[in-house]
Amino acid sequence: MADSQPELPEAHHADLESMLSRKFGKEVANYFSGSPLNRVSFLRTDHVFLSQAFKHPSASFLLFNELSPLVRSSAELAFVRLADIQPLVGPDPYSKPEAELIRDYNSAAPTPQLIFLGLDGRWRKEGEDKSGFVYKDVYKGAPFFALDVTPAEGGGESVVALRSKAEDLIKKFEGEDLRFEGGRHILSFPALDAAIYAAARHTMDWNKRNPFCAACGYPTLSTNGGFKRTCPPADQNPAAKPLPPGGTLTTSTIEPPTNRPPCPTRNAISNVSFPRTDPTIIVAVVSADGRRLLLGRQARWPPRWYSTLAGFIEPGESVEEAVRREVWEESGIHLGRVVVHSTQPWPYPASLMIGCVAQAVPGEDGEKIDMGHDAELEDAKWWAAEEVREALNVGSAGLGEEPGKDYKGGLRVPPRTAIAHQLMLAVVERGFVGGGVPKV
Ligand SMILES: [Zn+2]
């Protein structure tokens, strides 16, 4: 296995024996889960809390430029301090209550996207450290935020000024031997930092994709510490888009009267106002006799690279049904029982990978591969458990990496940071299916 692969996070209470752990085995915590942060999501509307957390000397900020995080190296995120970012964000973006920010909304005066990620309570374990942040005597730990420093696009005085400040900040950090790490799928940070990064990137990406209300089409404002897009009833921008033909002025409990049309997101909790997570199934398919695994490959992958089958869950589908449909569509295999093994947040851009193990229906009707339905995969085939085991041990690597020099096998598989790897491991090494899989 390539040495560059980070360890997985530790499962919660990994050593605690329970009825569930005896029946189902130990919990597997996949890479990108296991964040050390307490999100205290119920405090996101409390600007007294956010303001104090933001200004506390222990606060850390993770910066993104076009969704690329600021790093010291490919294996180390660079968290910066308040003084570093104040030229861009000002003294306190939470100085006014949220209702006032909504009332005073002006689409011509954007502010940099800031996200409150949570409180890192680990300092308490170190004993006498009293420097951590404490709110209402209960909520403790160093605050973490994410900040978008992508230079704003467009014209207008406020936008040009903001762009210039962002560009200055980027130059400053790049002059300090830091850089914004590009690349499509970063999988190189240590587990705890990776979990913080995953939540930050997912939420940042969602904010950037949703500058307009999905219900009425007007510009939205980031609220709830970056976890909501609010569609304000009024826009102080004199050049704001006028009401559409037939639109009428309405009044609101928040003054001044609205100059935007009514929007259903203001009257009830609306799912278009909150970050989305896309459920995705990924499955290790085991033959009826438990001795083989079904793996498939896409044409764009490196030679010999195979993985478990995966796909998005569709509306009106259970996890089990999505697994059976995807596997039949991509390989022609018919599945019987489907069991959830573990899950993985996947911030590229917004997936939750629901990792399953499933067993094929015995015989020609169930296990015969037919690639004639969906053209998504270039190939799918059954691999002996022994071959998969060897590939996991010595032949796994990221998509752009080479496996260890000693590996001469014909199968390459994803690194341990991918849930696909953990699902295969569960079957061929850890007896997840039971007694059917022989060990070498
Ligand atoms: Zn709206």
Boltz pocket constraint, residues with backbone or C-beta under 6 A from the ligand:
constraints:
  - pocket:
      binder: B
      contacts: [[A, 213], [A, 214], [A, 215], [A, 216], [A, 217], [A, 218], [A, 231], [A, 262], [A, 263], [A, 264], [A, 265]]
      max_distance: 6.0
